[in-house]
Amino acid sequence: MEYTAGAPGQPPTPEAAGAARTRFTPEVMHAAATLYYLKEATQAQVAQQLGISRATVSRVLSEARRTGIVRIEVVDPATQRASGIEEELRDALGLNRVLAATGFHPSLVGAALAARLGEALTETGLKAGDVLLVSSGRTVWEVSQEALPSFPGVVVTPTVGGQDEPEAWYQTNEITRMFAEQLDGRPVFLYAPAQPGAELHGLLVQDPGTRRVLDLWNRAKVAVLGVGAPPLTRQSLPGYVPREAPWLGTAAGDICTRFFDEDGRPLPYPEVEYLIATTFETLNAIPHTIAVAVGATKVPSIIAGARAGWFNTLVTDEETAAQVLDSLAAGRRS
């Protein structure tokens, strides 16, 4: 528990503005609070030093709290633990920032991650006209349904074309729409499949609507990225990914449906050049790349993606953060 006694010479807080209507002056309340909370004097000692009764000291301290001269903060120890693991994981992965959600019911993982993502987005200084990219992925989809800070006028657009899959988290325009709604931003949709084939790809990249999105990719300020788990651990993959290809066994994960190995090196596959999705080079040029990933299966992909620099900020939960640290420690021992 932390106590803060505001100095009487400073502008009062809105709560402290009511002090003039009390029986005690701000100076007396500040002196009593300083002695009792900061110098750990007893109420009897405060009474003696200020020349008032002990009963009056109790009333003075109560009034000091009511008017805002004393502000009491109760710190959840779980938050302190999360702060420590965030710093440790940030340094271990070489990231700019790690934000780990903690103390939530498993059914509320989307809301918990959205709260930490909101902090990360606020730190980027997004303003009207800035471009925010959002990828596909189940975790990103879950976060898109939760409350996020308001950034009026921010332009939101997908990192990858649409995919002919039944799962909602593959529907990139819908995720874009939900993110824009939560952020009070403006969506710009990408009306193109993720991998259209050679002939259609050539036509689409010349289409004015597609070109508009590609141009937005090149001036994006922030990207919110899902991190795919190793393909062989997943129940579903985009239909254009060759499921029997030998290289799938060496893939640690993917970002924007671009796969990479355990060292973060890109893994090409047939016709990947026709993929309509942000490239790793595009991601490297974006100032703020925020990966949102949670769960034991994501540990290898988080490590590989961070090693390669495909993102510089990670939003996860405390349990996943601990698992990543354990995996890194095991790798150093082996």
Secondary structure, DSSP 8 states (H G I E B T S, - for coil): -EEEE--TTS---TTGGGGGGSSS-HHHHHHHHIIIIIS---HHHHHHHHT--HHHHHHHHHHHHHHTSEEEE---HHHHHHHHHHHHHHHHHT-SEEEEE-S--GGGHHHHHHHHHHHHHHHTT--TT-EEEE--SHHHHHHHTS-----TT-EEEESB-B---SSGGG-HHHHHHHHHHHHT-EE----SBSS--HHHHHHHTTSHHHHHHHHHHHT-SEEEEE-B--GGG-S---TTS-TT-GGGGG--EEETTEEE-TT--B---TTGGG--B--HHHHHHSSEEEEE--SGGGHHHHHHHHHHTS-SEEEEEHHHHHHHHHHHHHHHH-
